[in-house]
Amino acid sequence: MGSKVILGIILAYILLSFILLPIQYRYIKELKEMDKERKALGLSQNEYYEKMSFENEQLHFNAQGNPLFIGANILATLLYKWRHKK
């Protein structure tokens, strides 16, 4: 019974990762755009994040640091790199 519960949790996490994939993909795409903007302004990453509003800073922290998003972040990053090969 214990292995069925663990398997159910793993499958639920994989399903959640695929559900969150489009959201995280858009987030990573926006991060790349923000990085271009930051470079155009000539700011370091620290300077750019210091000038960011508290709300945006917290959104970035949650999207990057929440353990629920790790699977979706990895998949979205791989998908972004695959779609934007140079």
PyMOL Python script that loads the backbone (N, CA, C, O; Angstrom):
from pymol import cmd

cmd.read_pdbstr("""\
ATOM      1  N   MET A   1       0.829  -1.197   0.000  1.00  0.00           N
ATOM      2  CA  MET A   1       0.000   0.000   0.000  1.00  0.00           C
ATOM      3  C   MET A   1       0.869   1.256   0.000  1.00  0.00           C
ATOM      4  O   MET A   1       0.524   2.240  -0.654  1.00  0.00           O
ATOM      5  N   GLY A   2       1.987   1.237   0.721  1.00  0.00           N
ATOM      6  CA  GLY A   2       2.856   2.401   0.800  1.00  0.00           C
ATOM      7  C   GLY A   2       3.465   2.757  -0.537  1.00  0.00           C
ATOM      8  O   GLY A   2       3.619   3.937  -0.855  1.00  0.00           O
ATOM      9  N   SER A   3       3.820   1.741  -1.336  1.00  0.00           N
ATOM     10  CA  SER A   3       4.417   2.023  -2.637  1.00  0.00           C
ATOM     11  C   SER A   3       3.384   2.601  -3.602  1.00  0.00           C
ATOM     12  O   SER A   3       3.737   3.385  -4.484  1.00  0.00           O
ATOM     13  N   LYS A   4       2.116   2.226  -3.449  1.00  0.00           N
ATOM     14  CA  LYS A   4       1.063   2.789  -4.294  1.00  0.00           C
ATOM     15  C   LYS A   4       0.854   4.267  -3.985  1.00  0.00           C
ATOM     16  O   LYS A   4       0.591   5.063  -4.887  1.00  0.00           O
ATOM     17  N   VAL A   5       0.969   4.625  -2.734  1.00  0.00           N
ATOM     18  CA  VAL A   5       0.821   6.027  -2.335  1.00  0.00           C
ATOM     19  C   VAL A   5       1.972   6.852  -2.902  1.00  0.00           C
ATOM     20  O   VAL A   5       1.762   7.936  -3.446  1.00  0.00           O
ATOM     21  N   ILE A   6       3.184   6.331  -2.769  1.00  0.00           N
ATOM     22  CA  ILE A   6       4.354   7.047  -3.291  1.00  0.00           C
ATOM     23  C   ILE A   6       4.253   7.178  -4.805  1.00  0.00           C
ATOM     24  O   ILE A   6       4.522   8.247  -5.353  1.00  0.00           O
ATOM     25  N   LEU A   7       3.868   6.103  -5.485  1.00  0.00           N
ATOM     26  CA  LEU A   7       3.697   6.148  -6.934  1.00  0.00           C
ATOM     27  C   LEU A   7       2.617   7.161  -7.320  1.00  0.00           C
ATOM     28  O   LEU A   7       2.771   7.883  -8.305  1.00  0.00           O
ATOM     29  N   GLY A   8       1.533   7.218  -6.557  1.00  0.00           N
ATOM     30  CA  GLY A   8       0.471   8.189  -6.809  1.00  0.00           C
ATOM     31  C   GLY A   8       0.957   9.618  -6.650  1.00  0.00           C
ATOM     32  O   GLY A   8       0.598  10.495  -7.436  1.00  0.00           O
ATOM     33  N   ILE A   9       1.774   9.852  -5.632  1.00  0.00           N
ATOM     34  CA  ILE A   9       2.329  11.193  -5.413  1.00  0.00           C
ATOM     35  C   ILE A   9       3.255  11.579  -6.559  1.00  0.00           C
ATOM     36  O   ILE A   9       3.207  12.709  -7.046  1.00  0.00           O
ATOM     37  N   ILE A  10       4.093  10.646  -6.988  1.00  0.00           N
ATOM     38  CA  ILE A  10       5.016  10.919  -8.095  1.00  0.00           C
ATOM     39  C   ILE A  10       4.240  11.207  -9.379  1.00  0.00           C
ATOM     40  O   ILE A  10       4.564  12.151 -10.100  1.00  0.00           O
ATOM     41  N   LEU A  11       3.235  10.411  -9.662  1.00  0.00           N
ATOM     42  CA  LEU A  11       2.425  10.637 -10.864  1.00  0.00           C
ATOM     43  C   LEU A  11       1.673  11.967 -10.794  1.00  0.00           C
ATOM     44  O   LEU A  11       1.551  12.664 -11.802  1.00  0.00           O
ATOM     45  N   ALA A  12       1.175  12.317  -9.622  1.00  0.00           N
ATOM     46  CA  ALA A  12       0.494  13.604  -9.452  1.00  0.00           C
ATOM     47  C   ALA A  12       1.466  14.761  -9.680  1.00  0.00           C
ATOM     48  O   ALA A  12       1.096  15.774 -10.273  1.00  0.00           O
ATOM     49  N   TYR A  13       2.709  14.613  -9.209  1.00  0.00           N
ATOM     50  CA  TYR A  13       3.719  15.657  -9.405  1.00  0.00           C
ATOM     51  C   TYR A  13       4.064  15.803 -10.886  1.00  0.00           C
ATOM     52  O   TYR A  13       4.207  16.920 -11.384  1.00  0.00           O
ATOM     53  N   ILE A  14       4.198  14.687 -11.584  1.00  0.00           N
ATOM     54  CA  ILE A  14       4.488  14.736 -13.019  1.00  0.00           C
ATOM     55  C   ILE A  14       3.331  15.396 -13.764  1.00  0.00           C
ATOM     56  O   ILE A  14       3.552  16.225 -14.647  1.00  0.00           O
ATOM     57  N   LEU A  15       2.115  15.037 -13.414  1.00  0.00           N
ATOM     58  CA  LEU A  15       0.939  15.652 -14.035  1.00  0.00           C
ATOM     59  C   LEU A  15       0.897  17.153 -13.752  1.00  0.00           C
ATOM     60  O   LEU A  15       0.619  17.946 -14.652  1.00  0.00           O
ATOM     61  N   LEU A  16       1.167  17.542 -12.522  1.00  0.00           N
ATOM     62  CA  LEU A  16       1.207  18.961 -12.157  1.00  0.00           C
ATOM     63  C   LEU A  16       2.284  19.694 -12.951  1.00  0.00           C
ATOM     64  O   LEU A  16       2.071  20.823 -13.392  1.00  0.00           O
ATOM     65  N   SER A  17       3.435  19.058 -13.134  1.00  0.00           N
ATOM     66  CA  SER A  17       4.513  19.675 -13.909  1.00  0.00           C
ATOM     67  C   SER A  17       4.072  19.934 -15.341  1.00  0.00           C
ATOM     68  O   SER A  17       4.376  20.989 -15.898  1.00  0.00           O
ATOM     69  N   PHE A  18       3.362  18.989 -15.945  1.00  0.00           N
ATOM     70  CA  PHE A  18       2.885  19.189 -17.311  1.00  0.00           C
ATOM     71  C   PHE A  18       1.772  20.232 -17.377  1.00  0.00           C
ATOM     72  O   PHE A  18       1.658  20.945 -18.374  1.00  0.00           O
ATOM     73  N   ILE A  19       0.966  20.331 -16.353  1.00  0.00           N
ATOM     74  CA  ILE A  19      -0.076  21.363 -16.311  1.00  0.00           C
ATOM     75  C   ILE A  19       0.555  22.749 -16.184  1.00  0.00           C
ATOM     76  O   ILE A  19       0.089  23.706 -16.802  1.00  0.00           O
ATOM     77  N   LEU A  20       1.612  22.853 -15.382  1.00  0.00           N
ATOM     78  CA  LEU A  20       2.278  24.138 -15.164  1.00  0.00           C
ATOM     79  C   LEU A  20       3.262  24.504 -16.276  1.00  0.00           C
ATOM     80  O   LEU A  20       3.750  25.633 -16.318  1.00  0.00           O
ATOM     81  N   LEU A  21       3.556  23.574 -17.165  1.00  0.00           N
ATOM     82  CA  LEU A  21       4.545  23.806 -18.218  1.00  0.00           C
ATOM     83  C   LEU A  21       4.265  25.055 -19.055  1.00  0.00           C
ATOM     84  O   LEU A  21       5.189  25.844 -19.250  1.00  0.00           O
ATOM     85  N   PRO A  22       3.046  25.287 -19.565  1.00  0.00           N
ATOM     86  CA  PRO A  22       2.822  26.503 -20.361  1.00  0.00           C
ATOM     87  C   PRO A  22       3.049  27.791 -19.563  1.00  0.00           C
ATOM     88  O   PRO A  22       3.549  28.778 -20.100  1.00  0.00           O
ATOM     89  N   ILE A  23       2.686  27.775 -18.307  1.00  0.00           N
ATOM     90  CA  ILE A  23       2.872  28.957 -17.459  1.00  0.00           C
ATOM     91  C   ILE A  23       4.357  29.226 -17.253  1.00  0.00           C
ATOM     92  O   ILE A  23       4.812  30.362 -17.386  1.00  0.00           O
ATOM     93  N   GLN A  24       5.103  28.190 -16.932  1.00  0.00           N
ATOM     94  CA  GLN A  24       6.535  28.351 -16.697  1.00  0.00           C
ATOM     95  C   GLN A  24       7.272  28.687 -17.990  1.00  0.00           C
ATOM     96  O   GLN A  24       8.269  29.410 -17.960  1.00  0.00           O
ATOM     97  N   TYR A  25       6.796  28.174 -19.122  1.00  0.00           N
ATOM     98  CA  TYR A  25       7.417  28.509 -20.405  1.00  0.00           C
ATOM     99  C   TYR A  25       7.284  30.003 -20.676  1.00  0.00           C
ATOM    100  O   TYR A  25       8.247  30.654 -21.082  1.00  0.00           O
ATOM    101  N   ARG A  26       6.082  30.546 -20.449  1.00  0.00           N
ATOM    102  CA  ARG A  26       5.889  31.994 -20.638  1.00  0.00           C
ATOM    103  C   ARG A  26       6.756  32.792 -19.671  1.00  0.00           C
ATOM    104  O   ARG A  26       7.266  33.856 -20.020  1.00  0.00           O
ATOM    105  N   TYR A  27       6.920  32.277 -18.454  1.00  0.00           N
ATOM    106  CA  TYR A  27       7.754  32.952 -17.464  1.00  0.00           C
ATOM    107  C   TYR A  27       9.209  32.980 -17.930  1.00  0.00           C
ATOM    108  O   TYR A  27       9.861  34.021 -17.846  1.00  0.00           O
ATOM    109  N   ILE A  28       9.717  31.869 -18.411  1.00  0.00           N
ATOM    110  CA  ILE A  28      11.105  31.812 -18.876  1.00  0.00           C
ATOM    111  C   ILE A  28      11.288  32.692 -20.106  1.00  0.00           C
ATOM    112  O   ILE A  28      12.314  33.358 -20.243  1.00  0.00           O
ATOM    113  N   LYS A  29      10.311  32.703 -20.994  1.00  0.00           N
ATOM    114  CA  LYS A  29      10.368  33.571 -22.167  1.00  0.00           C
ATOM    115  C   LYS A  29      10.445  35.040 -21.742  1.00  0.00           C
ATOM    116  O   LYS A  29      11.218  35.815 -22.306  1.00  0.00           O
ATOM    117  N   GLU A  30       9.648  35.412 -20.754  1.00  0.00           N
ATOM    118  CA  GLU A  30       9.669  36.787 -20.233  1.00  0.00           C
ATOM    119  C   GLU A  30      11.002  37.100 -19.557  1.00  0.00           C
ATOM    120  O   GLU A  30      11.508  38.217 -19.674  1.00  0.00           O
ATOM    121  N   LEU A  31      11.575  36.123 -18.850  1.00  0.00           N
ATOM    122  CA  LEU A  31      12.887  36.328 -18.228  1.00  0.00           C
ATOM    123  C   LEU A  31      13.949  36.635 -19.275  1.00  0.00           C
ATOM    124  O   LEU A  31      14.807  37.492 -19.061  1.00  0.00           O
ATOM    125  N   LYS A  32      13.894  35.941 -20.400  1.00  0.00           N
ATOM    126  CA  LYS A  32      14.863  36.190 -21.479  1.00  0.00           C
ATOM    127  C   LYS A  32      14.686  37.598 -22.033  1.00  0.00           C
ATOM    128  O   LYS A  32      15.669  38.272 -22.341  1.00  0.00           O
ATOM    129  N   GLU A  33      13.439  38.046 -22.160  1.00  0.00           N
ATOM    130  CA  GLU A  33      13.181  39.411 -22.629  1.00  0.00           C
ATOM    131  C   GLU A  33      13.694  40.434 -21.612  1.00  0.00           C
ATOM    132  O   GLU A  33      14.271  41.456 -21.986  1.00  0.00           O
ATOM    133  N   MET A  34      13.478  40.152 -20.332  1.00  0.00           N
ATOM    134  CA  MET A  34      13.966  41.052 -19.289  1.00  0.00           C
ATOM    135  C   MET A  34      15.490  41.110 -19.294  1.00  0.00           C
ATOM    136  O   MET A  34      16.073  42.160 -19.025  1.00  0.00           O
ATOM    137  N   ASP A  35      16.132  39.993 -19.598  1.00  0.00           N
ATOM    138  CA  ASP A  35      17.590  39.962 -19.651  1.00  0.00           C
ATOM    139  C   ASP A  35      18.100  40.832 -20.801  1.00  0.00           C
ATOM    140  O   ASP A  35      19.108  41.524 -20.657  1.00  0.00           O
ATOM    141  N   LYS A  36      17.405  40.796 -21.940  1.00  0.00           N
ATOM    142  CA  LYS A  36      17.777  41.671 -23.062  1.00  0.00           C
ATOM    143  C   LYS A  36      17.618  43.135 -22.663  1.00  0.00           C
ATOM    144  O   LYS A  36      18.468  43.966 -22.980  1.00  0.00           O
ATOM    145  N   GLU A  37      16.525  43.446 -21.966  1.00  0.00           N
ATOM    146  CA  GLU A  37      16.271  44.814 -21.502  1.00  0.00           C
ATOM    147  C   GLU A  37      17.353  45.258 -20.521  1.00  0.00           C
ATOM    148  O   GLU A  37      17.844  46.385 -20.591  1.00  0.00           O
ATOM    149  N   ARG A  38      17.717  44.364 -19.608  1.00  0.00           N
ATOM    150  CA  ARG A  38      18.750  44.669 -18.617  1.00  0.00           C
ATOM    151  C   ARG A  38      20.080  44.965 -19.298  1.00  0.00           C
ATOM    152  O   ARG A  38      20.775  45.911 -18.930  1.00  0.00           O
ATOM    153  N   LYS A  39      20.430  44.157 -20.289  1.00  0.00           N
ATOM    154  CA  LYS A  39      21.688  44.368 -21.008  1.00  0.00           C
ATOM    155  C   LYS A  39      21.659  45.674 -21.787  1.00  0.00           C
ATOM    156  O   LYS A  39      22.676  46.361 -21.881  1.00  0.00           O
ATOM    157  N   ALA A  40      20.495  46.027 -22.351  1.00  0.00           N
ATOM    158  CA  ALA A  40      20.369  47.285 -23.084  1.00  0.00           C
ATOM    159  C   ALA A  40      20.544  48.482 -22.153  1.00  0.00           C
ATOM    160  O   ALA A  40      21.066  49.519 -22.563  1.00  0.00           O
ATOM    161  N   LEU A  41      20.107  48.338 -20.899  1.00  0.00           N
ATOM    162  CA  LEU A  41      20.271  49.415 -19.920  1.00  0.00           C
ATOM    163  C   LEU A  41      21.681  49.457 -19.349  1.00  0.00           C
ATOM    164  O   LEU A  41      22.064  50.438 -18.711  1.00  0.00           O
ATOM    165  N   GLY A  42      22.451  48.409 -19.571  1.00  0.00           N
ATOM    166  CA  GLY A  42      23.814  48.355 -19.057  1.00  0.00           C
ATOM    167  C   GLY A  42      23.888  48.085 -17.567  1.00  0.00           C
ATOM    168  O   GLY A  42      24.844  48.500 -16.911  1.00  0.00           O
ATOM    169  N   LEU A  43      22.890  47.393 -17.020  1.00  0.00           N
ATOM    170  CA  LEU A  43      22.858  47.097 -15.589  1.00  0.00           C
ATOM    171  C   LEU A  43      23.310  45.667 -15.333  1.00  0.00           C
ATOM    172  O   LEU A  43      23.121  44.780 -16.165  1.00  0.00           O
ATOM    173  N   SER A  44      23.910  45.460 -14.167  1.00  0.00           N
ATOM    174  CA  SER A  44      24.208  44.090 -13.754  1.00  0.00           C
ATOM    175  C   SER A  44      22.902  43.450 -13.291  1.00  0.00           C
ATOM    176  O   SER A  44      21.903  44.136 -13.074  1.00  0.00           O
ATOM    177  N   GLN A  45      22.925  42.142 -13.145  1.00  0.00           N
ATOM    178  CA  GLN A  45      21.710  41.449 -12.715  1.00  0.00           C
ATOM    179  C   GLN A  45      21.292  41.905 -11.322  1.00  0.00           C
ATOM    180  O   GLN A  45      20.102  42.082 -11.061  1.00  0.00           O
ATOM    181  N   ASN A  46      22.259  42.096 -10.424  1.00  0.00           N
ATOM    182  CA  ASN A  46      21.938  42.568  -9.074  1.00  0.00           C
ATOM    183  C   ASN A  46      21.302  43.950  -9.106  1.00  0.00           C
ATOM    184  O   ASN A  46      20.305  44.193  -8.425  1.00  0.00           O
ATOM    185  N   GLU A  47      21.871  44.856  -9.892  1.00  0.00           N
ATOM    186  CA  GLU A  47      21.319  46.207  -9.986  1.00  0.00           C
ATOM    187  C   GLU A  47      19.895  46.178 -10.546  1.00  0.00           C
ATOM    188  O   GLU A  47      19.019  46.908 -10.081  1.00  0.00           O
ATOM    189  N   TYR A  48      19.682  45.338 -11.534  1.00  0.00           N
ATOM    190  CA  TYR A  48      18.355  45.244 -12.153  1.00  0.00           C
ATOM    191  C   TYR A  48      17.319  44.748 -11.151  1.00  0.00           C
ATOM    192  O   TYR A  48      16.215  45.288 -11.076  1.00  0.00           O
ATOM    193  N   TYR A  49      17.674  43.717 -10.378  1.00  0.00           N
ATOM    194  CA  TYR A  49      16.727  43.180  -9.403  1.00  0.00           C
ATOM    195  C   TYR A  49      16.528  44.134  -8.224  1.00  0.00           C
ATOM    196  O   TYR A  49      15.452  44.152  -7.627  1.00  0.00           O
ATOM    197  N   GLU A  50      17.534  44.917  -7.882  1.00  0.00           N
ATOM    198  CA  GLU A  50      17.375  45.900  -6.806  1.00  0.00           C
ATOM    199  C   GLU A  50      16.403  47.002  -7.208  1.00  0.00           C
ATOM    200  O   GLU A  50      15.690  47.540  -6.360  1.00  0.00           O
ATOM    201  N   LYS A  51      16.367  47.342  -8.494  1.00  0.00           N
ATOM    202  CA  LYS A  51      15.460  48.392  -8.967  1.00  0.00           C
ATOM    203  C   LYS A  51      14.042  47.867  -9.196  1.00  0.00           C
ATOM    204  O   LYS A  51      13.115  48.644  -9.423  1.00  0.00           O
ATOM    205  N   MET A  52      13.883  46.557  -9.137  1.00  0.00           N
ATOM    206  CA  MET A  52      12.582  45.933  -9.352  1.00  0.00           C
ATOM    207  C   MET A  52      11.677  46.200  -8.148  1.00  0.00           C
ATOM    208  O   MET A  52      12.153  46.326  -7.020  1.00  0.00           O
ATOM    209  N   SER A  53      10.380  46.282  -8.396  1.00  0.00           N
ATOM    210  CA  SER A  53       9.441  46.492  -7.293  1.00  0.00           C
ATOM    211  C   SER A  53       9.415  45.255  -6.397  1.00  0.00           C
ATOM    212  O   SER A  53       9.766  44.154  -6.822  1.00  0.00           O
ATOM    213  N   PHE A  54       8.996  45.459  -5.158  1.00  0.00           N
ATOM    214  CA  PHE A  54       8.949  44.360  -4.189  1.00  0.00           C
ATOM    215  C   PHE A  54       8.038  43.240  -4.675  1.00  0.00           C
ATOM    216  O   PHE A  54       8.355  42.062  -4.512  1.00  0.00           O
ATOM    217  N   GLU A  55       6.907  43.606  -5.270  1.00  0.00           N
ATOM    218  CA  GLU A  55       5.951  42.608  -5.738  1.00  0.00           C
ATOM    219  C   GLU A  55       6.562  41.725  -6.819  1.00  0.00           C
ATOM    220  O   GLU A  55       6.437  40.502  -6.774  1.00  0.00           O
ATOM    221  N   ASN A  56       7.229  42.356  -7.797  1.00  0.00           N
ATOM    222  CA  ASN A  56       7.874  41.580  -8.859  1.00  0.00           C
ATOM    223  C   ASN A  56       8.996  40.711  -8.312  1.00  0.00           C
ATOM    224  O   ASN A  56       9.181  39.574  -8.744  1.00  0.00           O
ATOM    225  N   GLU A  57       9.733  41.250  -7.371  1.00  0.00           N
ATOM    226  CA  GLU A  57      10.816  40.483  -6.748  1.00  0.00           C
ATOM    227  C   GLU A  57      10.265  39.224  -6.075  1.00  0.00           C
ATOM    228  O   GLU A  57      10.847  38.146  -6.201  1.00  0.00           O
ATOM    229  N   GLN A  58       9.150  39.360  -5.365  1.00  0.00           N
ATOM    230  CA  GLN A  58       8.538  38.214  -4.693  1.00  0.00           C
ATOM    231  C   GLN A  58       7.972  37.205  -5.692  1.00  0.00           C
ATOM    232  O   GLN A  58       8.048  35.997  -5.465  1.00  0.00           O
ATOM    233  N   LEU A  59       7.410  37.694  -6.790  1.00  0.00           N
ATOM    234  CA  LEU A  59       6.915  36.785  -7.824  1.00  0.00           C
ATOM    235  C   LEU A  59       8.051  35.959  -8.418  1.00  0.00           C
ATOM    236  O   LEU A  59       7.907  34.756  -8.635  1.00  0.00           O
ATOM    237  N   HIS A  60       9.177  36.610  -8.678  1.00  0.00           N
ATOM    238  CA  HIS A  60      10.338  35.891  -9.213  1.00  0.00           C
ATOM    239  C   HIS A  60      10.869  34.886  -8.204  1.00  0.00           C
ATOM    240  O   HIS A  60      11.208  33.758  -8.563  1.00  0.00           O
ATOM    241  N   PHE A  61      10.941  35.287  -6.958  1.00  0.00           N
ATOM    242  CA  PHE A  61      11.437  34.382  -5.918  1.00  0.00           C
ATOM    243  C   PHE A  61      10.551  33.147  -5.814  1.00  0.00           C
ATOM    244  O   PHE A  61      11.055  32.028  -5.719  1.00  0.00           O
ATOM    245  N   ASN A  62       9.237  33.342  -5.833  1.00  0.00           N
ATOM    246  CA  ASN A  62       8.308  32.218  -5.714  1.00  0.00           C
ATOM    247  C   ASN A  62       8.371  31.313  -6.941  1.00  0.00           C
ATOM    248  O   ASN A  62       8.369  30.089  -6.811  1.00  0.00           O
ATOM    249  N   ALA A  63       8.427  31.906  -8.123  1.00  0.00           N
ATOM    250  CA  ALA A  63       8.450  31.107  -9.348  1.00  0.00           C
ATOM    251  C   ALA A  63       9.747  30.327  -9.496  1.00  0.00           C
ATOM    252  O   ALA A  63       9.753  29.247 -10.086  1.00  0.00           O
ATOM    253  N   GLN A  64      10.841  30.857  -8.972  1.00  0.00           N
ATOM    254  CA  GLN A  64      12.128  30.183  -9.106  1.00  0.00           C
ATOM    255  C   GLN A  64      12.424  29.249  -7.947  1.00  0.00           C
ATOM    256  O   GLN A  64      13.151  28.271  -8.120  1.00  0.00           O
ATOM    257  N   GLY A  65      11.885  29.521  -6.781  1.00  0.00           N
ATOM    258  CA  GLY A  65      12.281  28.763  -5.606  1.00  0.00           C
ATOM    259  C   GLY A  65      11.262  27.780  -5.069  1.00  0.00           C
ATOM    260  O   GLY A  65      11.568  27.023  -4.148  1.00  0.00           O
ATOM    261  N   ASN A  66      10.061  27.771  -5.620  1.00  0.00           N
ATOM    262  CA  ASN A  66       9.025  26.879  -5.122  1.00  0.00           C
ATOM    263  C   ASN A  66       9.292  25.452  -5.600  1.00  0.00           C
ATOM    264  O   ASN A  66       9.408  25.227  -6.805  1.00  0.00           O
ATOM    265  N   PRO A  67       9.394  24.480  -4.686  1.00  0.00           N
ATOM    266  CA  PRO A  67       9.687  23.096  -5.086  1.00  0.00           C
ATOM    267  C   PRO A  67       8.636  22.488  -6.024  1.00  0.00           C
ATOM    268  O   PRO A  67       8.945  21.568  -6.780  1.00  0.00           O
ATOM    269  N   LEU A  68       7.404  22.993  -5.980  1.00  0.00           N
ATOM    270  CA  LEU A  68       6.381  22.481  -6.888  1.00  0.00           C
ATOM    271  C   LEU A  68       6.685  22.812  -8.346  1.00  0.00           C
ATOM    272  O   LEU A  68       6.226  22.116  -9.252  1.00  0.00           O
ATOM    273  N   PHE A  69       7.455  23.869  -8.571  1.00  0.00           N
ATOM    274  CA  PHE A  69       7.729  24.319  -9.931  1.00  0.00           C
ATOM    275  C   PHE A  69       9.010  23.738 -10.517  1.00  0.00           C
ATOM    276  O   PHE A  69       9.301  23.994 -11.685  1.00  0.00           O
ATOM    277  N   ILE A  70       9.781  22.973  -9.766  1.00  0.00           N
ATOM    278  CA  ILE A  70      11.073  22.489 -10.254  1.00  0.00           C
ATOM    279  C   ILE A  70      10.910  21.660 -11.530  1.00  0.00           C
ATOM    280  O   ILE A  70      11.615  21.892 -12.512  1.00  0.00           O
ATOM    281  N   GLY A  71       9.999  20.709 -11.521  1.00  0.00           N
ATOM    282  CA  GLY A  71       9.789  19.879 -12.713  1.00  0.00           C
ATOM    283  C   GLY A  71       9.347  20.700 -13.907  1.00  0.00           C
ATOM    284  O   GLY A  71       9.867  20.529 -15.009  1.00  0.00           O
ATOM    285  N   ALA A  72       8.391  21.591 -13.695  1.00  0.00           N
ATOM    286  CA  ALA A  72       7.898  22.441 -14.782  1.00  0.00           C
ATOM    287  C   ALA A  72       8.985  23.397 -15.261  1.00  0.00           C
ATOM    288  O   ALA A  72       9.080  23.667 -16.458  1.00  0.00           O
ATOM    289  N   ASN A  73       9.810  23.915 -14.342  1.00  0.00           N
ATOM    290  CA  ASN A  73      10.908  24.803 -14.733  1.00  0.00           C
ATOM    291  C   ASN A  73      11.916  24.080 -15.614  1.00  0.00           C
ATOM    292  O   ASN A  73      12.365  24.622 -16.624  1.00  0.00           O
ATOM    293  N   ILE A  74      12.269  22.863 -15.237  1.00  0.00           N
ATOM    294  CA  ILE A  74      13.233  22.091 -16.028  1.00  0.00           C
ATOM    295  C   ILE A  74      12.665  21.804 -17.415  1.00  0.00           C
ATOM    296  O   ILE A  74      13.345  22.003 -18.422  1.00  0.00           O
ATOM    297  N   LEU A  75      11.425  21.340 -17.465  1.00  0.00           N
ATOM    298  CA  LEU A  75      10.801  21.048 -18.759  1.00  0.00           C
ATOM    299  C   LEU A  75      10.665  22.307 -19.617  1.00  0.00           C
ATOM    300  O   LEU A  75      10.933  22.268 -20.818  1.00  0.00           O
ATOM    301  N   ALA A  76      10.255  23.414 -19.012  1.00  0.00           N
ATOM    302  CA  ALA A  76      10.087  24.664 -19.758  1.00  0.00           C
ATOM    303  C   ALA A  76      11.426  25.184 -20.266  1.00  0.00           C
ATOM    304  O   ALA A  76      11.506  25.698 -21.382  1.00  0.00           O
ATOM    305  N   THR A  77      12.473  25.057 -19.464  1.00  0.00           N
ATOM    306  CA  THR A  77      13.801  25.491 -19.897  1.00  0.00           C
ATOM    307  C   THR A  77      14.280  24.656 -21.073  1.00  0.00           C
ATOM    308  O   THR A  77      14.799  25.197 -22.050  1.00  0.00           O
ATOM    309  N   LEU A  78      14.110  23.347 -20.988  1.00  0.00           N
ATOM    310  CA  LEU A  78      14.507  22.471 -22.093  1.00  0.00           C
ATOM    311  C   LEU A  78      13.711  22.791 -23.355  1.00  0.00           C
ATOM    312  O   LEU A  78      14.270  22.833 -24.450  1.00  0.00           O
ATOM    313  N   LEU A  79      12.415  23.016 -23.204  1.00  0.00           N
ATOM    314  CA  LEU A  79      11.572  23.357 -24.343  1.00  0.00           C
ATOM    315  C   LEU A  79      11.985  24.694 -24.946  1.00  0.00           C
ATOM    316  O   LEU A  79      12.040  24.825 -26.169  1.00  0.00           O
ATOM    317  N   TYR A  80      12.274  25.682 -24.117  1.00  0.00           N
ATOM    318  CA  TYR A  80      12.693  26.997 -24.610  1.00  0.00           C
ATOM    319  C   TYR A  80      14.006  26.888 -25.378  1.00  0.00           C
ATOM    320  O   TYR A  80      14.140  27.443 -26.468  1.00  0.00           O
ATOM    321  N   LYS A  81      14.976  26.169 -24.806  1.00  0.00           N
ATOM    322  CA  LYS A  81      16.270  26.012 -25.481  1.00  0.00           C
ATOM    323  C   LYS A  81      16.122  25.257 -26.793  1.00  0.00           C
ATOM    324  O   LYS A  81      16.815  25.562 -27.764  1.00  0.00           O
ATOM    325  N   TRP A  82      15.231  24.277 -26.834  1.00  0.00           N
ATOM    326  CA  TRP A  82      15.019  23.512 -28.054  1.00  0.00           C
ATOM    327  C   TRP A  82      14.372  24.380 -29.132  1.00  0.00           C
ATOM    328  O   TRP A  82      14.742  24.295 -30.304  1.00  0.00           O
ATOM    329  N   ARG A  83      13.409  25.214 -28.740  1.00  0.00           N
ATOM    330  CA  ARG A  83      12.715  26.072 -29.702  1.00  0.00           C
ATOM    331  C   ARG A  83      13.560  27.249 -30.162  1.00  0.00           C
ATOM    332  O   ARG A  83      13.352  27.758 -31.263  1.00  0.00           O
ATOM    333  N   HIS A  84      14.504  27.691 -29.348  1.00  0.00           N
ATOM    334  CA  HIS A  84      15.297  28.876 -29.670  1.00  0.00           C
ATOM    335  C   HIS A  84      16.759  28.526 -29.904  1.00  0.00           C
ATOM    336  O   HIS A  84      17.650  29.242 -29.446  1.00  0.00           O
ATOM    337  N   LYS A  85      17.011  27.438 -30.609  1.00  0.00           N
ATOM    338  CA  LYS A  85      18.392  27.077 -30.946  1.00  0.00           C
ATOM    339  C   LYS A  85      18.955  28.131 -31.877  1.00  0.00           C
ATOM    340  O   LYS A  85      18.250  28.669 -32.731  1.00  0.00           O
ATOM    341  N   LYS A  86      20.235  28.417 -31.700  1.00  0.00           N
ATOM    342  CA  LYS A  86      20.877  29.405 -32.585  1.00  0.00           C
ATOM    343  C   LYS A  86      21.713  28.709 -33.615  1.00  0.00           C
ATOM    344  O   LYS A  86      22.334  29.364 -34.453  1.00  0.00           O
TER     345      LYS A  86
END
""", "prot")
cmd.dss("prot")
cmd.show_as("cartoon", "prot")
cmd.util.cbc("prot")
cmd.orient("prot")
